[in-house]
Amino acid sequence: MRRPVASYLKEAPMNRLNDQRTTAKPFYFNVVGGKRVAALDGRSIAVICPSDGAPFAAIARSGAADVDAAVRAARAAFDGSWGRLTATERGRLLMRLGEAIAARVDELGALEAQDTGKPLSQGRADMVATARYFEFYGSAADKLHGETIPFLNGYTVAVVRDPHGVTGHIVPWNYPAQIFGRSVGASLACGNACVVKPAEDAGLSLIRMAELALEVGFPEGALNVVSGLGEEAGAALASHPGIDFISFTGSPEVGALVQAAAARNHIGCTLELGGKSPQLVFADADLEAAAPVLVKAIIQNGGQTCSAGSRVLVERSAYDEVVAAVGELFSKVTAGPHDRDLDLGAMVNEGQRRRVEGFVRRAREAGVPVIAEGRIVEDAPEGGYYVKPVLFGPVPRSNDLACEEVFGPVLSVIPFEDEADAIRLANGTPYGLVAGVWTGDARRSMRVARAMRCGQVFVNGYGAGGGIELPFGGVKKSGHGREKGFEALYEFSASKTIVVNHG
């Protein structure tokens, strides 16, 4: 017989960034069943600041028993107080959480920057977007309408949307707050109760927002966060028989494991697994408008972005002009500590730094030309995980830089011959997440956009400030399912057909 949920939950003092009860390295507790709790076996994980490589906090190293307690707390909430709320009441709570986050953008943004290594302004922008997710889904909660279907005489047929029940959310380290907002916000709006496993490298903002959810009135167990290692807590969550739906953002390799675990329990999942996103620049493009966007799309968050525009595909007749313009801007890119608020910060950990440096080293050894390099500030802490931004080109189509996801500030420029060649090149990787098309020809822009095999296409632009309202997801190795926008509500709910024979 399993122990009752209450026996797992030993009350711990609420953590605050300025709480005098914490040490210089504050401990961020799990949030389970409305309480702040440590891991059942007392294990913890040091949280490292990428800017200097030094520990500055600690989190619980949760195991299967901790995940089980969180799942059962979520089930109790779904079957109880959370499940009894109307859609309007759920929406109001989500709106309150969005307001609470918006009121703490500076605090939470600084925490996000310190935790991930990204510049302060990017950390704040992430929190602004996260607040907007909860505002958006709060206002959408009572607008997930069903439909009626004309049927036989004497029958009325209604199709309604039901929540799945308990949803699991495995959140990565690159945009922890935003990905929390887009998946958890949509799931809660539908009426599900949530269990979230943040990445062990960066997830403090999630824990803090779960605390805020309790402060604004969320019922106990509606939103639970358990920290820990992916192979321990993450695997336990993905395979738990009490989970009814999984949302995962991460690598294709781990995504395959998550999908296999979901299949064993016969549940659905959304997978967002990265990309090798192209930006197609035709000779008639507005280069003055395009060049700064091409650079920003790869240095944003140090290139550690699934939708990073990591390939610039250029019509051959414009190649030299584009390379000169982009190279000039790229050479001015500067990396440094998060609190200096430069163009980009450090990689999230030492392993990620080595991975990016490996791609750069192999490209150099293969003789791929370097067009321009950014720089790392001279006084950057020696323990930080910095890499120098590099612009390569022309990159051979068979080179790793042309087809594999680097996940760092490394940009590849590849020439193409004509429109048909551009489309083949753009679609010629295993990924399909985002694409950009730069052209002054409106008819061509639509032809090419329709030909892209991906989930989003931007014409004469790239990215949209978080794109809260815009459905987002990929095809092929980039995953399946859609998050963001209203369409995410369909992922986190299921249709039910009710047929009434009334004669």
NUVO-801325 format. One record per residue (C-alpha): residue in one letter; x, y, z negated. Coordinates in Angstrom, 1 decimal. Layout:
! residues N
resn_x_y_z
a_X_Y_Z
...
//
This chain:
! residues 503
resn_x_y_z
m_0.0_0.0_0.0
r_1.3_3.5_0.9
r_1.8_6.0_-1.8
p_-0.7_9.0_-1.8
v_0.5_12.1_-0.1
a_0.7_14.0_-3.4
s_3.4_11.7_-4.8
y_5.7_12.7_-2.0
l_5.3_16.4_-2.7
k_7.4_17.9_-5.5
e_6.9_21.6_-5.7
a_10.0_23.7_-5.0
p_10.4_27.5_-5.3
m_9.6_29.5_-2.2
n_12.7_30.6_-0.3
r_13.2_34.2_0.5
l_16.2_35.7_2.4
n_16.6_38.1_-0.6
d_15.4_35.8_-3.3
q_17.9_36.1_-6.2
r_17.1_32.5_-7.2
t_18.9_31.2_-4.1
t_22.7_31.0_-3.8
a_24.9_32.7_-1.1
k_23.9_29.7_1.1
p_20.1_29.7_0.7
f_18.2_26.4_1.1
y_15.2_26.4_3.5
f_12.7_23.8_2.3
n_10.4_21.7_4.4
v_6.8_22.8_4.4
v_4.5_19.8_3.9
g_0.9_19.8_2.8
g_1.1_23.4_1.7
k_4.2_23.0_-0.4
r_7.9_23.8_-0.1
v_9.7_20.5_-0.6
a_13.2_19.1_-0.2
a_13.9_15.8_1.5
l_12.7_12.9_-0.6
d_16.3_11.5_-0.9
g_17.7_15.0_-1.6
r_20.0_15.0_1.5
s_20.7_18.3_3.2
i_22.4_19.8_6.3
a_24.6_22.8_6.5
v_23.4_25.5_8.9
i_26.3_27.0_10.9
c_26.4_30.5_12.3
p_27.6_30.2_16.0
s_29.2_33.7_15.8
d_31.9_32.6_13.3
g_31.5_28.9_12.8
a_30.8_29.3_9.1
p_27.9_27.8_7.1
f_25.4_30.3_5.8
a_22.3_28.2_4.8
a_21.1_24.7_4.3
i_18.1_22.7_5.4
a_16.6_19.4_4.4
r_17.9_16.2_6.1
s_14.5_14.6_6.4
g_13.9_10.9_7.1
a_11.1_8.7_8.1
a_9.4_8.9_4.7
d_9.4_12.7_4.9
v_7.9_12.6_8.4
d_5.3_10.1_7.2
a_4.3_12.4_4.4
a_3.9_15.3_6.8
v_1.8_13.3_9.3
r_-0.5_12.1_6.5
a_-0.8_15.7_5.2
a_-1.7_16.9_8.7
r_-4.3_14.1_9.0
a_-5.9_15.0_5.7
a_-6.1_18.6_6.9
f_-7.6_17.7_10.2
d_-10.2_15.5_8.5
g_-10.8_18.1_5.9
s_-10.5_21.8_5.4
w_-8.8_22.7_8.7
g_-11.0_20.5_10.8
r_-14.1_22.1_9.3
l_-13.2_25.6_10.4
t_-15.0_27.0_13.4
a_-13.0_28.1_16.4
t_-13.6_31.7_15.5
e_-12.2_31.1_12.0
r_-9.1_29.3_13.4
g_-8.6_32.2_15.8
r_-8.7_34.8_13.0
l_-6.0_32.8_11.1
l_-3.8_32.6_14.2
m_-4.2_36.4_14.7
r_-3.2_37.0_11.1
l_-0.1_34.9_11.6
g_0.8_36.9_14.7
e_0.4_40.1_12.8
a_2.5_38.8_9.9
i_5.3_37.9_12.4
a_5.0_41.3_14.2
a_5.4_43.1_10.8
r_8.7_41.2_10.2
v_10.3_41.4_13.7
d_13.5_42.9_12.3
e_13.8_40.3_9.5
l_13.0_37.3_11.6
g_14.9_38.6_14.6
a_18.0_39.0_12.6
l_17.6_35.4_11.2
e_17.0_34.1_14.7
a_20.1_35.8_16.0
q_22.3_34.6_13.1
d_20.9_31.0_13.5
t_21.3_30.7_17.3
g_24.2_33.1_18.0
k_22.2_35.3_20.5
p_22.4_39.1_20.3
l_20.2_40.9_17.8
s_18.1_42.6_20.5
q_17.3_39.2_22.0
g_16.4_37.7_18.6
r_14.0_40.6_18.0
a_12.5_40.2_21.5
d_12.0_36.5_20.8
m_10.0_37.4_17.6
v_7.9_40.0_19.5
a_7.0_37.3_22.0
t_6.3_34.7_19.3
a_3.9_37.1_17.6
r_2.2_37.6_21.0
y_1.8_33.8_21.4
f_-0.2_33.6_18.2
e_-2.2_36.7_19.1
f_-3.0_35.3_22.5
y_-4.0_31.8_21.3
g_-5.9_33.4_18.3
s_-8.1_35.3_20.8
a_-8.4_32.2_23.0
a_-9.5_29.8_20.3
d_-13.2_30.4_20.7
k_-13.1_30.7_24.5
l_-12.2_27.1_25.3
h_-15.6_26.4_26.8
g_-17.1_23.2_28.2
e_-19.4_22.7_31.1
t_-22.6_20.9_32.2
i_-22.8_18.6_35.2
p_-25.9_18.2_37.4
f_-26.9_14.6_37.2
l_-30.1_12.4_37.5
n_-33.5_13.8_36.7
g_-34.2_13.3_33.0
y_-30.6_13.6_32.0
t_-28.4_16.4_30.7
v_-24.7_16.0_30.9
a_-22.2_18.1_28.9
v_-18.4_18.0_28.9
v_-16.8_19.3_25.7
r_-13.2_19.8_24.7
d_-12.0_18.0_21.5
p_-8.7_18.3_19.7
h_-6.4_15.3_19.8
g_-6.0_15.2_16.1
v_-2.4_15.4_14.8
t_0.2_16.7_17.2
g_3.9_16.4_16.9
h_6.2_19.2_18.1
i_10.0_18.6_18.6
v_11.5_22.1_19.1
p_15.0_22.8_20.5
w_17.6_25.2_19.3
n_17.8_27.7_22.2
y_14.4_29.5_21.7
p_13.1_28.0_18.4
a_10.6_30.8_17.6
q_9.2_31.2_21.1
i_8.8_27.4_21.7
f_7.2_27.1_18.3
g_4.7_29.8_19.2
r_3.8_28.5_22.6
s_3.2_24.9_21.6
v_2.0_25.2_18.0
g_-0.2_28.2_18.8
a_-2.0_26.4_21.5
s_-2.4_23.2_19.5
l_-3.8_25.0_16.4
a_-6.1_27.0_18.6
c_-7.7_23.8_19.8
g_-8.1_22.5_16.2
n_-5.3_20.1_15.9
a_-3.1_19.9_12.8
c_0.6_20.1_13.5
v_3.9_18.5_12.4
v_7.0_20.3_13.7
k_10.6_19.1_13.8
p_13.0_21.9_14.5
a_16.5_21.4_15.9
e_19.0_20.9_13.2
d_21.3_23.6_14.8
a_18.7_26.3_14.7
g_15.2_26.3_13.2
l_15.2_28.6_10.2
s_12.6_31.0_11.8
l_10.2_28.1_12.1
i_10.3_27.3_8.4
r_9.9_31.0_7.6
m_6.8_31.2_9.9
a_5.3_28.1_8.3
e_5.6_29.9_5.0
l_3.9_32.9_6.5
a_1.1_30.7_7.7
l_0.4_29.7_4.1
e_0.6_33.3_3.0
v_-2.1_34.4_5.5
g_-4.5_31.7_4.5
f_-3.9_28.5_6.6
p_-5.3_25.5_4.8
e_-2.7_23.1_3.3
g_-1.4_20.6_5.8
a_-2.7_22.4_8.9
l_1.0_23.3_9.8
n_3.9_21.2_8.5
v_7.6_21.6_9.2
v_10.2_18.9_8.5
s_13.8_19.6_9.4
g_16.5_17.0_10.0
l_18.5_15.2_12.7
g_17.0_14.3_16.0
e_17.9_10.6_15.7
e_16.3_10.5_12.3
a_13.4_12.9_11.7
g_12.9_13.5_15.5
a_12.8_9.8_16.3
a_10.5_9.1_13.4
l_8.0_11.8_14.5
a_8.0_10.7_18.2
s_7.3_7.1_17.2
h_4.9_7.7_14.3
p_1.6_5.8_14.9
g_-0.3_8.7_13.2
i_0.6_11.2_15.9
d_-2.0_11.7_18.6
f_0.0_13.9_21.1
i_3.6_15.0_21.4
s_5.2_18.2_22.7
f_8.9_18.0_23.4
t_11.4_20.5_24.9
g_15.0_19.3_25.4
s_17.2_17.3_27.6
p_15.9_14.8_30.2
e_17.7_12.0_28.5
v_16.0_12.5_25.1
g_12.8_13.4_26.9
a_12.8_9.9_28.3
l_13.1_8.4_24.8
v_10.2_10.6_23.6
q_8.0_9.6_26.4
a_8.8_5.9_25.8
a_7.9_6.3_22.2
a_4.6_8.0_23.1
a_3.8_5.2_25.6
r_4.2_2.6_22.9
n_1.5_4.4_20.9
h_-0.6_5.1_24.0
i_-0.6_8.8_23.5
g_0.0_11.7_25.8
c_2.9_14.2_25.8
t_4.2_17.3_27.4
l_7.8_17.4_28.4
e_9.9_20.5_29.3
l_13.3_19.1_30.2
g_15.4_21.8_31.8
g_16.3_23.0_35.2
k_18.7_24.0_37.9
s_16.7_27.0_39.0
p_17.5_28.7_42.3
q_17.2_32.3_43.3
l_17.0_32.7_47.1
v_18.3_36.0_48.4
f_17.5_36.7_52.1
a_19.3_39.3_54.1
d_16.4_41.7_54.0
a_16.2_41.7_50.1
d_16.5_44.9_48.1
l_20.0_44.1_46.7
e_20.0_47.1_44.4
a_17.0_45.7_42.6
a_18.1_42.0_42.8
a_21.7_42.2_41.7
p_21.1_43.1_38.0
v_18.3_40.5_37.7
l_20.5_37.8_39.2
v_23.1_38.5_36.5
k_20.7_38.8_33.6
a_18.9_35.5_34.6
i_22.1_33.6_33.8
i_23.5_35.5_30.8
q_20.2_35.7_28.9
n_20.8_33.7_25.7
g_24.3_32.8_27.0
g_22.8_30.7_29.9
q_21.2_28.4_27.3
t_17.8_28.7_28.9
c_15.9_26.0_30.7
s_14.7_28.4_33.3
a_18.1_30.2_33.8
g_18.7_31.3_37.4
s_21.9_29.3_37.6
r_22.1_29.1_41.4
v_22.1_32.1_43.7
l_21.4_31.0_47.3
v_22.3_33.7_49.8
e_21.6_34.0_53.5
r_25.1_33.8_55.1
s_24.9_37.1_56.9
a_24.4_38.9_53.5
y_26.8_36.7_51.5
d_29.7_39.2_51.3
e_27.5_42.1_50.3
v_25.6_40.1_47.7
v_28.8_38.6_46.2
a_30.4_42.1_45.9
a_27.4_43.6_44.2
v_26.8_40.7_41.8
g_30.5_40.3_41.1
e_30.9_43.9_40.1
l_28.1_43.6_37.5
f_29.3_40.2_36.3
s_32.8_41.4_35.6
k_31.3_43.9_33.1
v_29.5_41.2_31.1
t_30.7_41.0_27.5
a_30.3_38.2_24.9
g_30.7_38.7_21.1
p_29.1_38.2_17.7
h_25.3_38.4_17.4
d_25.4_41.4_15.2
r_27.4_43.4_17.8
d_24.4_43.1_20.1
l_26.4_42.7_23.4
d_25.3_41.0_26.6
l_25.5_37.5_25.2
g_26.6_35.8_22.0
a_28.2_32.4_21.3
m_27.2_29.0_22.3
v_25.0_27.3_19.7
n_27.7_24.8_18.5
e_31.1_23.4_19.3
g_29.8_20.5_21.4
q_27.9_22.9_23.6
r_31.0_25.1_24.0
r_33.0_22.0_25.1
r_30.4_21.0_27.5
v_30.3_24.4_29.3
e_34.1_24.6_29.3
g_34.3_21.2_30.8
f_32.1_22.3_33.8
v_34.3_25.4_34.3
r_37.6_23.4_34.1
r_36.4_20.7_36.6
a_35.2_23.4_39.0
r_38.6_25.2_38.8
e_40.5_21.9_39.3
a_38.3_21.2_42.4
g_39.4_24.5_43.8
v_36.0_26.2_43.7
p_36.8_30.0_44.0
v_36.1_32.3_41.1
i_34.4_35.5_42.2
a_34.4_37.3_38.8
e_34.6_36.7_35.1
g_33.2_38.4_32.1
r_35.0_38.8_28.8
i_34.9_37.9_25.2
v_35.6_40.9_22.8
e_39.1_40.8_21.4
d_38.0_40.8_17.8
a_35.5_38.0_18.1
p_35.8_35.6_15.1
e_38.2_32.8_15.8
g_35.7_30.2_14.5
g_32.9_31.3_16.9
y_31.8_29.2_19.8
y_32.4_31.6_22.6
v_32.9_30.9_26.3
k_33.8_33.4_29.0
p_31.1_34.0_31.6
v_32.2_32.9_35.1
l_30.8_33.5_38.6
f_31.8_30.9_41.2
g_31.4_31.0_44.9
p_31.0_29.7_47.5
v_30.2_26.6_45.6
p_30.2_23.3_47.7
r_26.7_21.8_47.7
s_28.1_18.5_46.4
n_29.9_20.1_43.4
d_28.5_19.6_39.9
l_27.9_23.3_39.6
a_25.4_23.1_42.5
c_23.2_20.3_41.1
e_23.8_19.7_37.4
e_22.5_21.8_34.5
v_25.4_23.6_32.8
f_23.4_25.4_30.1
g_25.9_28.1_29.8
p_26.9_31.5_31.4
v_28.1_30.0_34.6
l_26.6_31.2_37.9
s_27.0_29.5_41.3
v_26.7_31.3_44.6
i_25.9_29.1_47.6
p_25.3_30.4_51.2
f_22.5_29.1_53.4
e_21.9_29.4_57.2
d_18.2_30.0_57.6
e_14.8_29.7_55.9
a_14.5_26.0_56.4
d_18.1_25.4_55.1
a_17.3_27.6_52.0
i_14.2_25.5_51.2
r_16.1_22.3_51.5
l_18.9_23.6_49.3
a_16.5_25.0_46.7
n_14.6_21.7_46.4
g_17.7_19.6_46.7
t_18.3_18.8_43.0
p_16.5_16.5_40.6
y_15.0_19.5_38.8
g_12.0_21.7_39.5
l_11.2_24.3_36.9
v_11.5_27.9_38.2
a_12.6_29.6_41.4
g_13.1_33.2_42.6
v_12.6_34.5_46.1
w_14.1_37.9_47.1
t_12.9_39.2_50.5
g_11.3_42.2_52.1
d_9.1_40.0_54.3
a_5.8_39.4_52.7
r_4.9_36.5_54.9
r_8.2_34.7_54.3
s_7.9_35.2_50.6
m_4.6_33.3_50.5
r_5.9_30.6_52.8
v_8.9_30.0_50.7
a_7.1_30.2_47.4
r_4.6_27.6_48.5
a_7.4_25.4_49.7
m_9.3_25.4_46.3
r_8.9_22.2_44.3
c_8.7_23.7_40.8
g_6.3_25.0_38.2
q_6.9_28.8_38.6
v_8.0_31.0_41.4
f_8.9_34.7_41.1
v_9.0_36.9_44.2
n_11.3_39.9_44.0
g_11.7_39.4_40.3
y_12.6_36.7_37.8
g_11.1_36.0_34.4
a_8.3_38.0_32.8
g_9.2_39.0_29.3
g_8.2_35.7_27.8
g_5.3_35.1_30.2
i_2.9_34.3_27.4
e_-0.1_34.2_29.7
l_1.6_32.3_32.6
p_1.4_28.5_32.7
f_4.9_27.0_32.4
g_6.3_23.6_33.1
g_8.2_21.6_35.6
v_8.2_18.7_38.1
k_10.7_15.9_38.8
k_13.4_15.8_36.1
s_12.2_19.1_34.6
g_9.3_17.2_33.0
h_5.5_17.3_33.2
g_2.6_19.1_31.6
r_2.0_22.8_31.1
e_2.6_25.1_28.2
k_1.8_28.9_27.9
g_-1.3_30.6_29.1
f_-4.8_29.2_28.9
e_-3.8_26.0_30.7
a_-1.9_24.9_27.6
l_-5.2_24.5_25.8
y_-6.2_21.8_28.2
e_-3.0_19.9_27.3
f_-3.7_20.1_23.6
s_-7.3_18.9_23.9
a_-9.2_16.1_25.6
s_-12.5_16.2_27.5
k_-15.5_14.3_26.2
t_-18.6_13.6_28.4
i_-21.9_13.5_26.6
v_-24.9_12.1_28.6
v_-28.3_12.6_27.2
n_-31.3_10.7_28.5
h_-34.3_12.8_27.6
g_-36.8_11.4_30.1
//
